């Protein structure tokens, strides 16, 4: 069993939050459109493997951790 944590943030803080989660033991982190599957979804287009020009106005940062007694410590 893994522990998945999802946090809402804006485009300005999404990368820093992602890096902080990785620095604190996250196995993986993804940044997604917080408005995905809604009328406010913001599609991003580009070549596979290329970085987008900007992140979504509102992002969902999802981190995956191994199960542990104390994730904060």
Order of alpha helices (4+ residues) and beta strands (2+ residues): beta-alpha-beta-beta
